[in-house]
Amino acid sequence: MNRILYIDDDEGIRRLASRALARRGWDVTTADGGELGVQLAAEQKFNLVAVDHYMPGIDGLETLARLRELPDPPSVVYVTGSEEQRVAVAALRAGASEYVVKSVGDDFFDLLDASFKAVVARAQLERQKADAEEELRLSNRRLEALLAEVNHRVANSLQLVSAMVRLQAGALTDPGARAALEDTQRRISAIAQVHRRLYTGGDVEHVDMREYLGALVDELALTWSTVEQPRALRLVADPILLPTDRAVSLGVIVTELVSNACKYAYPSGSGEVRVALHRDGDDVFLLAVEDDGVGMTGGISPGGTGVGTKLIRAMAQSLQTTVEYDSAHRGTRAILRAALA
């Protein structure tokens, strides 16, 4: 049975309300004023509270305000005189769920009964909606935690594979075979970096490309810059977020382009390789990898196997774009434009 608290300083109205609403299926508790009503509402659980406007001590609006301050405030139906539309509007603005114009006879209690049922039904729907939203939030948090764990395990597995490839490369005596495995190891590391960013960051679906490319370029610098052939790798990047699959494709492209530049741009000495990633409008990003070396002679990777070229083309196709080369640049400048999502 739904419990109702009826607050009214008129003893006759309270008795009538108690009997009339009880006949309509309500469990009614009454209070002779706002102070007692707020106290009862704080001590007991009511489905809703009916509050009369004119009462000594604190009036209906003050009583409503105090009820709204309770830790678990009940729904309130405000009772006004027939000429009190202004008061009714003020009560609704202050948080009342409904208002009823007071009158004499069963019509008044029929109207109260209908208002109570509507308010209780609405409150129940709101609770169900809140419960469903909370369950959805909990489910999303569980899924995010699971996805973070998956990314963690994928990153660890890729790191293990990378270490195996590195060991195998170190055991080979053929320079070409060793170089091919070292290229493979760098490609695996580029993908592993994406998953490492996903499980260590707050977003399990997007990668901050400035942070990711920063770590990737640092790894490539450690690989390619030696005392005999120093390579200065520079990165300038906007804080662009990309979905996981697009981040992987872009990471592989950067790895291949930077590796090609480090291998072939400066055959006789040191040099600089620059990577830039910027927004190009609201929905597009621009990647540029450039050097000031000898330029392109016979393809992207002179003397190479062509695997890098195929990978660049395949990764660019996954981004629905192509890699273009700036023929006016004195060295080699590769440019890629693609959508952010």
N, C-alpha and C positions, 0 to 999 in steps of 0.2 A: 504493500500500500504506500502511496506517495504521501510524504509528510509535508504539511504546510504550516508556516508560522504567519498568523494574521495579527498585525500591529495596528491598534486603533484605540484611542482614549475613550471612545463611547462604549460603555458596558453593554448596552442594548444591542448595538451592532455586533459586538464580539459574540454575544450569545447566539444571535440569529445566524451569523456566519458559521459558527461552530456546528450548529445543528444542520443548516442547509447544505454546507459542504460535506459534512459527514454522510448525509443521505446520498450524495453524489459520489461517494467512494473515497473521500480524502480523510486522512488522519490529521486533525486540526489541533494546533496549539495556539493559544492567544497570548498577547502581551498588551498591557494597558498604556504603553508609551515606548518611545524610541530607545530610552536607556535600557529598559528591561528586554526589549526586542533584540537589541544588539548583543546583550549579554547571553541570551538564550541561543542566538545564532552562533555565537562563539563557542558555546559549550556543547551544542547538539548539531546533528546533521539534518538539514531540511532540504527537500527538493527545490522549494522556492519560498519566497517571503512576500506577503502582500503588505504594503505600507500605505497608511492614510496620510494625506498631506497635512491637514491642520491638526496639530497636537501640541499640548503644553510642554514646556521643557525644550526639547529639540524637535523641530518639525520634520516632515517627511523627507525633505531634501537633505537635511543634515543626517537623518537616520540612514538614508540611502548612501551618503558619502562614507559613513562609518562601516556600513555593511560591506561596501566595496573594498575597504582596507583590510578585511579579514584575510587570513592566509588562503582559505578556500572559499571565496565569496559565493553565496547562493544567487540564483536568478531572482530578480525582483519584479513584481507587478505593482505598479504605482496606482493608487486609488485617489481620484480627484473629484471635485465638485463639478456640476454640469457646466459651469461657466469658466472653468479653469484650463482652457486649452494652452494658454501660455505656460502654466505650471507643468502641464503634461509634457510639453516640448522640452522644458528645462530638465525634467526628470529623465526623459529618454537620452538627452545629451549627456547626462551625468551617469548613465550606465543602466537605467532600468530596461528590462526586456520588453515590457508592454505596459500599457496603462488602461484603466477601466474607469468610466464615469459613474460615480456613485448615484444610486437611485433607490426608490422604495419598492419592495416586492420581489417576487421570485425572478423577475427578468434580470435584476441586478446579479443574483447568484448564478443564474444560467450563464450570464456573460462572464462572470468570474471563472466559472467552471470551464467554459470554452477557452478562455485566455490561459488558464493554468495548464490545460492539456496541450495547447499549442506551444507554450513556453517550455514545458517539460520535454515534449517531443523534439523541439529545436535544440535544447540543451543536450539531449541524448545523441542527436546527430552530430553535434559539435564535438562531443566527447569521442564518439566513434571516429570522426575525422582526425582528431588529435592523436588518438591511439594508432590509427593507420599510418599517419605521418611519422610518428615516433618509431613504429616498427619498420617503416621504409628507411628512416635515417639509420637505425641499427643495422638493417640489412646492407645498406650502402657501406657502412663502416666495416662490416665483416668482409664484404667483397673487396674493398680497398686493401684491407689487411692481407687477404688471400692473394690478391694480385701483386702486392709488394713482396710477399714471400716467394711467389713464382718468379718475379724478376730477380730476386736475390739468388735463387737457385740457378736460374739461367745464366746470370753473370758469373757465378762460381763455376758452373760447368764449362762456360766458354773460356774462362781463365785457365781451367785445367787443360782443355784442348789446346789452347795457345801455348801453354808450357810444354806439352807433349811435342807440338810441332817445332818449338824452339830446340828441344833436346835432339829431335831427329835431324834438324838442320845442322846442329853442331857436330853430329856424328858423320856427316857426309864429307867426302873429299872433292866431289865434283862442284866447282864454283857455280855453275849454272843451276844445278839442282838445289844447292844451298840457298842461292838467291831467291829461287822460286818459293821455297818453303818459308823464307823470311818474309817475303811479300804476303804469303798466306797468313802468317802469324800476325802481321800488322792489320790485315783485314778483319781477322777474328777479334783482335783487341778493340778495333773501332766499334764493332757491334756490341761487345761486352761493356764498353763504356756507356752505351745508351741504357742498358739494363741496370748498370750501377747507379746512374743518375735517377732512374725511376724508383728504385727502392730506398735510396737515401734522401730523396726529396719529398715534398709534401704532396706532389701531384703524381699519381701513378699512371696517368694516361698521356702526359705531355712532357717534353724535354725542353729545358731552358738552353737554347742553342749557344748562347754566349758562354755559359759555364761549360757545356759539353765540348764545344770546339776549343775552348781554352785548354782543357785537360788533354784533348786529342792532339793539339798542336804541340803541347809540351812533350808528350810521348814521342811524337815524330821528331822533334828537335833532338831528344836524347838518342834516337836511333841514327839520324842522318848527320848530325854535326860532330865532326871529329877534329882532332888537332891538325891532321894533315889536310882535311877539307872542311873547314868550318862553314856551317850554314846558319844564317840568322833567320829564324822564322818569326814573322810578325802577324798578329791578329788584331783586327778591329771589328767588333760585332755589336749589333743592337741586341737587347734582351728579348729575343723572339722565341715564342713557344711554338713547338711543332708536335703533332701527334707522333707516336712511337715509330710507326712504319716510315713516315717521311723523314724523321730524324735519322733512322738507320741508313736510308738511301743517301741522304746528304753526307753523313759521316763517311760512308764508303767512297763517295765521289771526292771529298776533300782529301782522304787518305791517298787515293790514287793520283790526284793532281799534284799534291805536295810531294809525294814520292817521286813522281816523274820529274818535277822541277829539281829536286835535290840530286837525282841521278844524272840528269842530262844537261841542265842549264849552264853549269859552270864546270866544264871538264878540266880546266887548267887552274882552278883555285877556289877562293871563297866567294860567297854571294848571298843575297837576301831573297827570301820567298815570302810573299805577302798574301794573307787571306783576309777577305773582307766580307761581312754579311750584314746587309742593311734592308730595311723595309723599302719597298718601291710602291708607294700608295698604301691603301688600307688593307688590301687582300693579297699582295704579292711581295715576295722577298727576292733580293738580288745577291747572288754569290759570285765573287771574283777571286781567282787564284792567279797570281802573276809573279814573274821574275824579270830580271834584267839581263838574262843570259844570252845564249847564242841563237835562240829562237827555234822554231820548229823546222826540222829537216827530215822530210820523209815520214811524218806521222807523229803521234803523241809520244811514243816511247822508242826512239831509235835503238836498234839492237835488242829490243825486248821481245817477249813472246806474243804480245798482243792481247794477253788476258786482261790487262789493266784497261785497255781501250774498250774491250767488250763489256767489262764491268761498269765502266763509266756510262756507256750507252744504255745498258740495261737499267741501271739505277736512275738515270735521267728519264727513261721511258716510264718507270714506276711513279715518277713525279709529274707525268704528262708534259714533259718538256725535253729540250735538247741542250747540250753544251756547245756553245759557239766560241770562236777564237777571234780575237781582235788583231787583224792583220797590220794595223797601224802601230801597234805596240812594238817597241824595239826588241823586247825579249819575247816571252810567251805570256799571253793573258787569256785565261779561260773564263767565260761568263755563263752563268745559268740564272734564268728567271723562272720562278714557279709560284704556284698558289700556296698560301699558308695552310690551307686545309683541303 
